[in-house]
Amino acid sequence: MYVILDIETTGGKYNEEGITEIAAYKFDGHEIVDQLITLVNPEKEIQPFVVRLTGINNGMLKNAPKFHEIAKRIVELTEGSIMVAHNANFDYRILKTEFRRLGFDFNRETLCTVELTKKLIPDLESYSLGKLCKTLCIPVSNRHRAEGDALATVKLFKLLIDKDVNKEIIKSNIKQGIGKELPSKLQNILDDVPSKTGVFYAHKENGDILYIGEGKNMKRSVNKLFLKTSKKGKLLQESLSSVSYEETGNDLIGKLKYYNELMINKPSFNFYFPKKVGITALSNPNLLIIDKGRHTGEKSVVLVENNILLGFCFVDLAYQIEHAEVLKSLLTPIKNSQMNRHVFKTYLQKNKVEKIVRF
């Protein structure tokens, strides 16, 4: 579980700033499940440049709750979760300072979307939240206010989870949950897996991936895994602590993601790995495959350029598809391997997609 947040402050001397607004969204990796959005009375004056930047003035905060009035809610919301923010060091320092004033030692695991974006989308001109939203065509409103910036960070974080083929984000989240007992373990795990198309991951307690699977109905696929009676199957059932999953919207993305991540992560309990296939020539050197996404209004895109299978992504705007540089920055890369090319070509031969663009 993650809590994605943004904080606005009064400005001023280091470690003397006060919070003027906070927005925090509890995010389970797929959707927002809880939230806190409020102005905060910092009990001190706001710096003029901050008023100009955010539009928040002293008069607006006169009747807002003070930090000690919302502190318990912040503790409850963030407990057992990883705190995610754009420039997380700043937001975490501000929270720790406020809690220290109350005599409470506030400690949480953190992830910074600036550092994650630099790692997963290198060589961009700027990694400021505003510039990233513009470059990646992430819809954002109410900039420099906590709610707008936090929601933009949620959308950016979703994109980063998609692009994280090594599953470092997921593994860190699983590791954070160590110590939680799972009564009726397998049934409880199965209850949390949706009957949707996607890829799923069986984890050890420390977050390591034991097994990767995929299916048009993930719940059914996980259930089959739990019903295996072979020695290796039973050992997997005893060894796993949790199952995470990622919806893919359609089976082509699911299969490409599955084979790509199988080769990258090489889980010890996968019962077989794909055999080598012959050289697969694609019918056209430049292709866009557009199909349904994970929810209404979203589309999936697979890009082939100069006869190289580059990757896939999910988009909400036609603009993102029509502008090559934007599209490429959104892509989750996949290896241009013979297996991935074979999966891609075979799928198109046997299945219909919404649209094929040749360019």
N, C-alpha and C positions, 0 to 999 in steps of 0.2 A: 504494500500500500504506500502511496505517496501523498504528500501534501504540497501542492504547488502554490506559492504565495508571492505577493509583492507588497512592499511597505513604502509609504511616503513619509518623509520626516520634515522637521522644522528647518533642517540645515543648521549650521553653526559649528562650534569646535568639536573635534574628534571625541567620541564617547560622551558628548554632552547633548547630542541631538535628542529630540523627543518624537514619538510616533504621532502622525496626524491622520493616517488612514492605513488600514490593513485589509487585504482580500486574500483568503486562503481557500483553496479547493481540494478536498480529499478525492483522490483519483486512484482507481483500482487497476489502472493500466488500460482500461477500455472506456470508462465513463466516470463522470463526477458523481460521487455518492453522498457528499456532504459539503457544506461551505460556511464560511464566515466572512461577511463584508460589513465593515463599519468605519465611520469616522472615529477619531480618538482625540480626546482633549489632552494635549501634551503638557498643559499647565506652564507653558512658556511661549514666548512670541515666535512667530514664524518669520524667517528671513525673507526680505522683500523679493529676492530672486526666485525663491521657492514659490511664493504667491503667484508670480508671473508665469512660472513653468507649469504649475499644477492647477491654478485657479482656486486653490483652497486658502481661505483667509481666516484670521482669528475669530471673526464673528460667526463663521460656520461651525466652529468647534466649541462654542461656549456651552452648549447643552449636550455635547457628545459624551459618551462614557469615558472615564479615565482608564488608564491601562489596567490598574488593579481590578477594575470591574469586569474586564474581559479576559484576564490572565488564566482563570480556571478553564474557560472555554478553549483557549489556545492550547493549554496542556492536554486536554482531553482529545482535541482534534488531531494533534500531532503525535500523540503517544503511540508507539509501535510502528511509526511510519517514517519514511525517508523524506526529509524536507528538500524540496526542489525550488530553485529560484534562478533568475537571470542575474549573475553576479552574486552567488549564494553567500559568499563571505560577508558582504555588506548586510544583507537581511538577517543573517544568523547573528552577526555581531550586535546589531541593533536589538534583537530580541533578548540575547543573553544579557546585554546591558540593562534593559528594562527589568528583567527578572532578578538580576543581581540587586537592583535597588529595592526589590521586595524581599530580599533575603532568600531567594530560591535559585538553586543551581540547575539551569535549563541546559540539557544536553540532548542533541539529536544528530543522527547521521544526516549528511547533506549531499546533494548532487547539484552541480552548477551547469546550467544549460549553455553558458558561454564556453566553458571548457569542453563539454560534450560536443557542441557544434563545431568547434575548432578541430576536434578529432575526427568527427564523422563527415563534415563538409569542409575540407581544408581549402585554403587559398582564396577565401572571400575577402573583399576589400575592407569590410567592416563587420564586426560581430555585435554591434549595439542592437538592442531589441527592435528599434524602429527600422534600422537598415535591413536587418534580417527579414522582418515582415514584408518589406518592400521587395527585396531580392527573391524571396521564396513565395511571394504572393499569398501570404497568410493574412486573412481578413482581421483587421484590428480597428477598434473604435475606442474613443475616450482615452487616448494616449496620455501618459504621465499622471493617470489616476490609477489607483491600486486595482480596481476591478478590471479595467480594460487591459492593463499590462499583465495581470495574472492570467486572464483568459487567453491572451496571445501566447503566453508561456506554456499554457496547457496544450495549445495547438502545436507549438514548436516541439514540445516534449513528445507528443504522439508521433510526429514525423521522425524524431530521433530514435524512438523505440523501433520503428519500422526499418530504419537504416542500420541498426545495430546488429549486424549478422553474427557477431561473436557472442551475442546475448549477455554482455557484461552488465547492462542495466537490469535485466531480469534477474540475473544471478545475485546481484547486490541486494535486490529487493527480497528475494527468497531468504538470503542469509540473515537479513534483518529480523525475520520472523522466527528464528531458532528459539526453541523452548516452549512453543505452543503445542500442547498435546492435541492429538486428533482422535477423539473417540470414534469407534467404528470407522477407522481411517479410510479405507477404500471407498465406502459408500458416501462418506462426507465429501471426499475429493470429487467423486463422480457427480454429486449433486451440484457442484459449482461449475461444471463444464457445460457450455451451451450446445444445443443441437444445431450448430452452424458450421459452415465450411471454414477450415483453417488448419493451423499447425499447432501441435501441443508438445510440451516438454515435461518430462518426469525428472524431478530434482531430488538430490540428497539433501540432508539437513543444512549443509554448508552452501547450498545453491548450485553445486556442480550438476551438470546435465547428465543423467543416466541414459535417457532414451528420448528420441524425437519421433513423432508420428504425425500423420495428416489424414484428413478425410473430409468428405462432403458433410458428414455428421460427426463432429468431434466427440460428442457424448457416446455415440455408438462405438467409435474406434477405441476410446479409452476403456469402455466396458469390455470389449474383446480382449484388450491387453490384460485387464484384471481377471479374466476368465481363463487365461493360459495356465495349463497344468504341467508344462515342462519344467525341468529343474531350473533352467535359466529364468523362465517366466515367474516361478514362485520366488526365486531369489530377488528379482526386480521388485515384486510386490512387497517383499519384506524390507527392501533397502530404501524405497522411495519415501519421501516425506511430504511432497506436494506436487501438484501439476499446475503449470501455467499454460496459457494458450494465447494465440494471436489469430483473430479472424482475418480472412483474406478476401471474402466477398465472392470469389469464384474459384473453381478448381484449378485453372491454369496457374494463377498466382500461388495457390496452395502447393501445387506440385513443384514449381520452380523454387519456391522458398524452402520446401522440404529437402529436395536433393542438394540444393546449394548449402544449406546449413548442416546437412548430414556430413558432407565432405569437409566442411570447415571445423566442426566440433567433434566429429568421430566419437559419438557416445558409446560407452563400453557395452551397453545392453541391447543395442539394435541388433536384431536377429539376422539381418543380412544387409549387405551393401550392394548397390546396383553393379551389375557386370558391365564390362566395357562394351561400348557399342561402336559401330563403324562410323566413318566420317559422314557427317550430316550437312548437306548443302541446303541453304535456305532458298526459298523460291524467289525472294527479292532482297537486294542488299540493304534497302532502307524501308523500314516498316514501323508503323505505330499500331499496336493492337489495343483497342479501346473496348472495355467491357464494364459490367456492373461492379460497383465498389461494395463497401461494407455496410453502407446505409443509404437511404434515399437521398439522391442529389449528388452522391459521390461516384466517381468513375475510377476504374483501375486502368493503368497504361503500361504496356511493355514496349520498350524501345530497342529496335535493331538499326544500327547505323554502320555503313560501310561493311556490311555482312558480319558485324560483331554484335552479339547479344549483350547489351549494356546493362539492363536492369529493369526494374518496375517501380511504380509509385502509385499513390492515390491522390486524386485532385478533386477540388470542388468547383473550379472555375475553368471555363473554356480558354481563357487567357493563358492559363498555365500550360495547356496542351499546345497552343498555337505558337508559343515562344520557346525556342529550343534551349536557350541558356537557362531559363527558369526551370524547364522540365528536367534538364540534366542535373541541376542542383538538388532536385527533389528525389532523384532516383535512389533506390536501394540497389547497390551494385550486385550483380551475380556473375559468376565466372562464365566466360565464353567457352565452356567445356563441351566436349562431344555429348555427354549425358544431358546437360541442360539444353543444348541445341536439339537433341533427339526428342526430349520431353516437349519442347516448344513446338516443333514441327508436327509430331504425332498428334498432339492435342488439337492443333488447327485443322488437321486432316479429318479428325473424327468429331469435332464439335463446332458449333456455331458461336460466334462472338458478336457483340453489338456492331462493331465497326472496325474495318481494316483500312488504314491510310498508307498508301505507297507514295514515296516522295523521292 
